[in-house]
Amino acid sequence: MGCLISHLASKLAFFPPSPPTYSLKNSSDGKLAAVSTASSTPVADDGSLDVLLVDTKRGNKIVAFYLRNPCARLTLLYSHGNAVDLGQLFDLFVQIKANLRVNLIGYDYSGYGASTGKPSELNTYADIEAVYECLQTEYGVSQEDLILYGQSVGSGPTLHLAAKLPRLRGVVLHSAILSGLRVVCRSRFTLCCDIFKNVDKIQKVKCPVLVIHGTEDEVVNWFHGNGLWKMATDPYEPLWIKGGGHCNLELYPDYIRHLCKYVKEMENITTEIRLRSIRQKLRLPKRRHTAKPRCPEWQCRCSKCPEWQSKCPECGCICSCPKCWIPGCLKCLCWCN
C-alpha cells in the first residue's frame, strides 16, 4: 500500500512539458546545440552556452545548460520547478547570471526536455549528483564555491545533495516544499510513503540557507517555506514576498535585490566569520586570553644608563625599557618587571 501511495505521489509531483520546448542537434563545430521547437532557432547563438549531456548512475542521459560569467567567483546549480524545461528557463538563467555575477548550470530532470528516462524522486537525486560530478570534473568547481538553488520540486534534489556536502557555500530554497504529501495535506509526521522529505534533511545542511516564498502562494503554502527556515541550522534572512504567488516571484524587484545581497555575502564569507556566527547562535562564551608569566628575575633599566638593554636572565634575549617601548621580552613575549 505504501509503495502504491508513493507511486501516486510521484505521478502528482511531475508534469514535464509535452512536447518539450527544445531539442538537441550537433552544431558545425561538433558541439551540442539546443534548438527551440517553436521557431527552429538556436536557444543561444553567441557561444555563451555549453549544452551538456550527462550520464546518471540510474542509466539516464540528462541535458544541462552551463552559462559562464567571466566575472564570477561562485557557481549556481539551479534545480527548476515543475511543468517547465530548460528551453523556457534560458532567458531567466541569462538574467540571473548577469545580475548575480555567477556561473550558472541548470539541468532537466529525467523525462523533462530532451533528458531520457522517466521522472521520479530517485531519478532527480541521481540527476543532481551527476550534474555536480560534471561540475567537478569538467569545470573544476568545488563545493566551497558552489551555491545550490532549488525551486518548488527542485528543493527536493537540492536538499538531498546539500545534506551530503558539509563545505557547501550556500543554499537557496525558492517556493520550497516540506515534503510531497504535505503539499496535499498538513501532517505533523513524515510517512514512509512520502517523497522529497525536505523536513528531515534541512537540519543536515551546514551552510547559510536563504528561503524565498510568496505570501499568497496557492500551490505551496507559505508555511512550507517558513517551516524550512525555522528548522535550518544556519538560516539567512528570509524573503517573504507580499502578494507573491508560486510562479511569479522573479517579477518582484525584491527578488533579485535580496539574491544579490545574499550572493555578495557568500562571496565574502570566510571560515572565521562562519565560526563566529555559529558561536553567537549557540551562545558560546568568548575565549579569554590569559597573560603570560612574567620573568621573575628581570629588572629593566632606564634608557639613560649605557647598559639599559640588558639581557633577560630567564631566556637570554634583550628586552626594552617599559617607559620607552613595549614592556615585553621580544623572543618569548613574556612580561618583564
TAGI-V971214 format. One record per pair of residues at least 4 apart in sequence whose C-alpha atoms are under 8 Angstrom apart, sorted by the first residue. I is the first residue (numbers start at 0). J is the second residue. Records with the same first field share a line. If there is no record, write none. Layout:
BEGIN
I->J, J
END
This chain:
BEGIN
0->4
1->5, 191, 192
2->6, 192
3->7
4->8, 192
5->9, 192, 193, 194
6->10
7->11
8->12, 179, 180, 193, 194
9->13, 119, 120, 194
12->81, 152, 179
13->81, 82, 118, 119
14->81, 82
15->19, 81, 82, 83, 84, 110, 111, 112
16->20, 82, 83, 84, 111, 112
19->36, 84, 86, 111, 112, 113
20->35, 36, 37, 84, 85, 86, 87, 112
21->33, 34, 35, 36, 37, 42, 85, 86, 112, 113
22->33, 34, 35, 36, 112, 113
23->31, 32, 33, 34, 113
24->31, 32, 33, 34
25->29, 30, 31, 32
26->30, 31, 32
30->50
31->49, 50, 51
32->41, 42, 49, 50
33->41, 42, 43, 50
34->39, 40, 41, 42
35->39, 40, 41, 42, 86
36->40
42->86, 89
43->47, 48
47->66, 67
48->64, 65, 66, 67
49->64, 65, 66
50->62, 63, 64, 65
51->62, 63, 64, 65
52->60, 61, 62, 63
53->60, 61, 62, 63, 129, 130, 133
54->58, 59, 60, 61, 129
55->59, 60, 61, 125, 126, 128, 129
56->125, 129
57->122, 125
59->109, 114, 115, 116
60->109, 114, 115, 116
61->106, 107, 108, 109, 113, 114, 115, 126
62->106, 107, 112, 113, 114
63->104, 105, 106, 107, 130
64->85, 104, 105, 106
65->102, 103, 104, 105
66->92, 93, 96, 102, 103, 104
67->96, 101, 102, 103
68->96, 97, 100, 101, 102
70->100, 101
71->100, 101, 102
72->100, 101, 102, 144, 266
73->101, 102, 144, 145, 146, 266
74->101, 102, 103, 104, 140, 144, 145, 146
75->101, 102, 103, 104, 145, 146, 147, 148
76->103, 104, 105, 145, 146, 147, 148
77->103, 104, 105, 106, 147, 148, 149
78->105, 106, 127, 147, 148, 149, 150, 153, 154, 156, 157
79->83, 84, 105, 106, 107, 149, 150, 151, 152, 153
80->149, 150, 151, 152, 153
81->151, 152, 153
83->87, 88, 111
84->88, 107, 111, 112
85->89, 105, 106, 107, 112
86->112
88->92
89->93
90->94
91->95
92->96, 103
93->97
94->98
95->99, 100, 101, 255
96->100, 101, 102, 103
97->101
98->255, 259
99->258, 259, 262
106->130
107->111, 112, 113, 114
108->112, 114, 118, 122, 123, 126
109->114, 115, 116, 117, 118, 119, 122, 123, 126
110->114, 115, 116, 117, 118
111->115, 118
117->122
118->122, 123
119->123
120->124, 194, 195
121->125
122->126
123->127, 156
124->128, 156, 159, 160
125->129
126->130
127->131, 156, 157, 160
128->132, 160
129->133
130->134
131->135
132->136
133->137, 138
134->138, 139, 140, 141
135->139, 140, 141
136->140
140->144, 145
141->145
142->164, 166, 167, 168
143->166, 167, 168
144->167, 168
145->167, 168, 169
146->167, 168, 169, 170, 171
147->157, 161, 169, 170, 171
148->153, 154, 157, 170, 171, 172, 173
149->153, 154, 155, 156, 157, 158, 170, 171, 172, 173, 175
150->154, 172, 173, 174, 175
151->172, 173, 174, 175, 176, 219
152->175, 176
153->157, 175
154->158, 172, 173, 175, 176, 197
155->159, 176, 195, 196, 197
156->160, 195
157->161, 170
158->162, 197, 200, 201, 204
159->163, 197, 200
160->164
161->165, 167, 170, 204
162->200, 201, 203, 204, 205
163->204
164->204
165->204, 205, 206
166->205, 206
167->205, 206
168->206, 207, 265
169->206, 207, 208, 209, 265
170->206, 207, 208, 209
171->208, 209, 210, 211
172->208, 209, 210, 211, 224
173->210, 211, 212
174->210, 211, 212, 213, 219, 221, 223, 224, 245
175->210, 212, 219, 223, 224
176->181, 182, 197, 219, 223, 224
177->181, 182, 195, 196, 197, 198, 223, 224, 226, 227
178->182, 193, 194, 195, 196, 197, 198
179->183, 193, 194, 195, 196
180->184, 185, 193, 194
181->185, 186
182->218, 219, 220
189->193, 196
196->200
197->201, 227
198->227, 230
200->204
201->227, 230, 231, 232
202->230, 231, 232
203->232
204->231, 232, 233
205->232, 233
206->232, 233
207->232, 233, 234, 235
208->228, 231, 233, 234, 235
209->228, 234, 235, 236, 237, 238, 261
210->224, 225, 227, 228, 235, 236, 237, 238
211->224, 237, 238, 239, 240
212->216, 221, 224, 238, 239, 240, 243, 245, 248
213->221, 239, 240, 241, 242, 243, 244, 245, 248
214->220, 221, 239, 240, 241, 242, 243, 244
215->220, 221, 241, 242, 243, 244, 245
216->220, 221, 243, 244, 245
217->244, 245
218->245
219->223, 245
220->224
221->225
222->226
223->227
224->228
225->229
226->230
227->231
228->234, 237
229->234
233->277
238->254, 257
240->248, 251, 253, 254
243->247, 248
244->248
247->251
248->254
249->254, 255
250->254
251->255
252->256
253->257
254->258
255->259
256->260
257->261
258->262
259->263
260->264
261->265
262->266
263->267
264->268
268->272, 273
269->273
270->274
271->275
272->276
273->277
274->278
275->279
276->280
277->281
278->282, 283, 284
279->283
291->332, 333, 334
292->333, 334
293->333, 334, 335, 336
294->311, 313, 333, 334, 335, 336
295->313, 335, 336
296->311, 312, 313, 336
297->311, 312, 313, 335, 336
298->335, 336
299->307, 308, 309, 318, 319, 320, 321, 335, 336
300->304, 306, 307, 308, 309, 320
301->307, 320, 322
302->307, 308, 320, 323
303->307
307->319, 320
308->317, 318, 319, 320
309->317, 318
310->315, 316, 317, 318
311->315, 316, 317, 318, 328
314->330, 331
316->328, 329, 330
317->328, 329
318->326, 327, 328, 329
319->323, 324, 325, 326, 327, 328
320->324, 325, 326
321->325, 326, 327
322->326
326->334, 335, 336
327->332, 333, 334, 335
328->332, 333, 334, 335
329->333
END
